[in-house]
Each structure stands twice: as structure tokens, then as C-alpha cells.
């Protein structure tokens, strides 16, 4: 869905001023999609742990907190 939008934003012919704005929009969409994928992964891990999967809850908690900090921009990378 958003991939199609990103592709269209990058491939449409338009004036240079519009081009910069559209390229920034496409880059932001891709960045947000990557963050969303990480959030979904962390939620799936927490859901599995809460659903009774044999997991160390401390490890799950650390992973979820680290992912949240990364998504908020509070990591050391």
C-alpha cells in the first residue's frame, strides 16, 4: 500500500521544488514503515510471552523496552 505511494512519489515527473518535497515525503514514509515493522515485531514477542510461550519474561521486557527506546530515538546507535 505505502510502497505503491512511495514508488509513485519518486517516479512522477514534476517541478524541482515539488520534487524535493515529494522525495522527503517518500523517505519519511519509508522511515515510518520501518519503525512500524519494529514495533509490530516487539508487540508480537510480548504477545507470545503473555500467551504462555516458554520465554524468559525479563528478556522479553528488555527487548520491548529497547525497541521502544529505539523508536523514540533514545538509542546509542
Buried (B, 14 or more C-beta within 10 A) or exposed (E): EEEEEBEEBEEEEEEEEEBEEBEEBBEEBEEEBEBEEBBEEBEEBBEEBEEEEEBEEEEBEEBBEEBBEBBEEEEEE
